Amino acid sequence: MSLRFLDLAVIGLYFSVIVWIGWRVSRGPKSPDDYFLAGRRIPMWAVSFTIMATIIGTGTFIGHPGTAYQKGLILLVPHLTVPLVLLVVARFVVPFYRRVVRMSAYEYIGERFGLAGRLYTSFGFLADRIFDLGVTLLTTALAINVLTGWELRDVILGVGVFTIAYTMAGGVAAVVWTDVVQGIVLLAGGAFVLLRLFFAPEAGAPFAVVGESWRAGKLDLGLTGFSWESLFSPDNQTTWLFVLAYAVQWTRRYATDQHIVQRYLVAKDDRAASQAAFFSAVLCLPVFATFMVAGACLHGFFVLSELPPPPLADGAMPYFLSKYMPTGLLGLVVAAVLAAAMSTVSADLSSVATVLTKDYFRQIVPTASDGAQVLCGRAMVVFGGGLTIVAAWLLLPDEGSAPLMERVVIVASILSGGTLGLFCLGFLTRTATRRGCYIGMACCGLYTGWAVLTEPNTRLLDLGWNFPLNPLLIGVVGHLVLFGTGYVSSVLFGGHRPDDVERLTYHRLRRIREGDTA
């Protein structure tokens, strides 16, 4: 399918605005503080938008509707855990980070547990982000391929290179202000898609698609079926497994991941950072709900209209958009797909560059000048972007594969490497030592390798004693393994603890809140 002139004009206008913002922000010399933290002067509302835009990628625009089209609203309830997570994060974690670290979240782990802990957590973050960015570019390419017929690999390359260019030039400031525009475009695009389905004349009366999808069980939240046995089933038969996996994933992401922590640090003060963390969840929830409900209603649309269904569940949304969105609105929706992709990719590439510069380059060259650090940051944007493009190519789907977002949550939880458990070990306890941390990291690594090789769906080894639980729980258990073994090892074997360990734990923050600064 080829886009019409009005659609191309809308898309061209979107790209022009992004280029203009990137050009305006990139002018003038930049210090590391300007390039990586936007001078710590971003207002609360803009930080809220950039956090929302970082979280909402094309996985939300394409992957979540695909899962809802195939399996119903099984991912909606897990996403409702976001405000609960952020109530805790905004109150305790955000002010803690703003007092303890300067640019990288993993500076904290370094202070608490030493260089090996810092490299362990930062490397896990880098692996997770490159994989997630590959998913983002892939879902974008799937949509654009259906809408235009362009080759998947060409779309991945084009979107990747364009995003790399303005992120490299403008740094975090360019990311934040383009995120504001992209967030608005994304919200508008989602609203128009949902309205188009609700009032689809091909399906009969208004809201007929809702009734048909309800009768088919596509609006089912999947809250039944939880039992002890469901934990050991290789199939994801209940939403409760996703609730557990996503609650842990959201906590890890908002409490430990650099691409979110960096957003807390760009705010102009502690209050603005905490408020932005919570209000970003308020912005995310209607977006999640919009695209999941739209995906579920696609079933009703295709049944009632008696039109041929999409060949792949993950392609259901772009298939519908390519054939049934009016001229002009289709261009807006395509711009929204691109906005979802570019906001996520730019934010994550900026955080990847920050980690590679601060946690690796500065460790190798501690006397590097400000100019050298900015230059390294720009080079790392290009390097990370190149890896992302390769990852997207490697993730190209096969017909009949499981829904993309279902596969993503499993892989992402494994790549996390127990990071949340390590953060909690340092943040919640004064007892944890460097030796205990390293033993915990080793145990988590051994556990993860064993679980991945012996899990029931794709068992590569049969050791007699294999991982018995649902694969969604591999990452969840990994956090518990690292925390538990790290704490017990600290008690049994002792080891180094920083002299100012109180400052590096929740206990110090609690005393500050209670008015005791001694």
C-alpha positions, 0 to 999 in steps of 0.5 A, a space after each residue: 500500500 502507498 500513502 497518499 499526499 495528505 498522509 505524507 504531508 502529516 508525516 513530513 510535518 512531524 519529522 520537520 518538527 522533530 528536526 527543528 527541535 533537535 537543531 535548536 537544542 543541539 546548538 552551542 557548546 555542551 558540558 557533560 552535565 548539559 549533554 547527559 542531564 540537560 543541566 538539571 533544569 527540566 520542569 516537572 510536566 516535561 519530565 512526566 512526558 519524557 518518562 511516559 514516552 520512554 515507557 510507551 514504545 511501539 510494543 504498546 502500539 503494535 505488540 500489545 494490540 497483537 496480544 489482546 487480539 489473540 489472547 484478550 486483555 491478559 496484559 491490562 491488569 499487570 500494567 495497572 500495577 504501575 501506579 502502586 510501584 510509583 507511589 513507593 518509588 516517588 516517595 523513597 527511591 527518587 529523592 535517594 538517587 538525587 542525593 547519592 548519584 550524579 549521572 549513572 544509577 550504577 554509581 550507587 552500586 559502585 559505592 555500595 558494593 564496589 566496581 564489580 557490582 557496578 559493572 555487573 548491573 550496568 552490563 545487565 542494563 545494557 543487554 536489556 536495553 539493546 534487546 528492548 530497543 531491538 524489539 521497538 525497531 522491529 515492531 515499528 518495522 512490522 507496522 510500517 511494512 504493512 502500511 507502505 510495503 517497505 522492506 522490514 530491514 530498510 525501515 529498521 535502518 532508516 528509523 534507527 539512523 534518523 533517531 541516532 542522528 538527533 540524539 547524538 547531536 542534542 543529547 538528553 535535552 533533545 530527547 526530552 523536548 522531542 519526547 513531549 511532541 512525540 507523547 502528544 502525537 502518540 496520545 492523539 493517534 491512539 484516540 483516533 484508532 479507538 474511535 475508528 473501531 468503536 464507530 466502524 460502519 463495516 461492523 454495523 452499529 456503533 460499539 458493535 465490535 465491543 459486544 462481539 469481542 466480549 462474546 468471544 472472550 477477547 475482553 476477558 482479563 484472565 483473572 481466573 485459573 490461578 492455582 499452585 499448579 499454574 505456577 508449574 504449567 509451561 503455558 501462560 494460562 492466567 493473568 496472575 503470572 503476568 501480574 507477578 512478572 510485570 510488578 517485578 519488572 516495573 519495580 526494577 525498571 523504575 527503581 534501578 534502570 538508567 533510562 528512567 533514573 536519568 529522567 529523575 536526575 534531569 528535573 530541576 528539584 527533588 519535588 519535581 522529580 518525585 511528582 514527575 515519576 508518579 504523573 508519568 504513570 497517570 499518563 501511561 495507564 490510559 495509553 496502555 488501556 487504549 491500545 489493548 482494548 483496540 486490539 481486543 476490538 479488532 477481533 469483533 471488527 474482522 468477525 462482523 465485517 467478514 473481512 479476511 483476518 491478518 496473517 499474524 497476530 502481531 500484525 493485526 493493528 498495522 493490517 487494520 490501519 493500512 486498510 481502514 483508516 481515512 486519508 490524513 488520519 492514517 498519516 497521523 497514526 503512522 506518525 504516532 507509530 514513529 513517535 512511539 518508536 523514536 521516543 523510546 529509542 532516543 531516550 534509551 540510546 541516551 541512557 546507554 551512552 551515559 552508562 558506557 561513558 560514566 561506568 566504563 570510559 571514565 573507569 578506564 580514563 578517569 582524567 578525561 576532560 569534559 570535551 572528551 566525555 561529551 565526544 565519547 557520549 556521542 560516539 556511544 549513541 552511534 555504537 548503541 544504535 548500531 547494536 540496536 539495529 542488528 538486534 532488530 534484524 535478528 528478532 524478525 518473527 517467524 509465522 506461528 511464533 508466540 505473541 511478541 510481547 509475551 516473548 519480550 517479558 520472558 527475555 527481559 526478565 532473564 536479562 535483568 540478572 537479579 538487578 532488583 535483588 541487588 539494589 534491594 540488598 544494598 538499599 534495604 539492609 546495612 548488613 550486606 557486604 561486598 563479599 556477600 554481594 559477589 557471592 549472590 551475583 555468582 549464585 544468580 548467574 548459575 541459577 539463571 543459566 540452569 533455569 534457561 537451559 532446563 525450563 520446560 518450554 524449550 528444554 535444552 538440557 535434561 539434568 534430572 533436576 530441571 527448572 519446574 516453574 513457568 518461564 515467566 518466573 525465571 527472572 522473578 526468582 533470580 532477584 530473590 536468589 541474588 538477594 537471599 544468597 547475598 544476605 546470607 553470605 554477608 552474615 556468614 562470611 562478612 566482608 567490606 562495608 563502606 564506612 558511610 553505609 548508613 548514607 547508602 541505605 533506606 535507613 538514612 533517608 528515613 531519618 532525614 524524612 523524620 527530621 534527624 540529619 545527624 
